[in-house]
Amino acid sequence: MTENLPETNKVTYWQPSAGETISGVIQGSDTFKNSLYDEQKTLLLQQDNGPVVNVALNRYLIHSLKRNNAALGDLVTVTFHGKEQKNNGRSFNRYTLLINKLTTL
């Protein structure tokens, strides 16, 4: 899942609020340099109504995508539950991820 979307398509960035969900078909992935986070991995999702959305990935999402062998063409649903705090005081973004594998005939 290392292919990038052609640059001719307009890509928007998902900036969710707590409780927001996004679904789409995996079109590829990307990595970009960000001064705040150094390097950010993202997932490119094609939504039903057409737009391609760039979803920033955290460790949990990256691990879940790998564990489920996510591939181009799979349908993914990501829900952002909001910021939470660990017992040690560090905060993190809580997500859930569902994958519907591409079926071939």
Protein Blocks (a to p, Z undefined) as FASTA:
>chain_A
ZZccdfkbccddddddehiacddddfbdcddddfklopacddddddfkopacdddddfkl
mmmmmmnopaehiacddddebjcddfkopacddddddddddddZZ
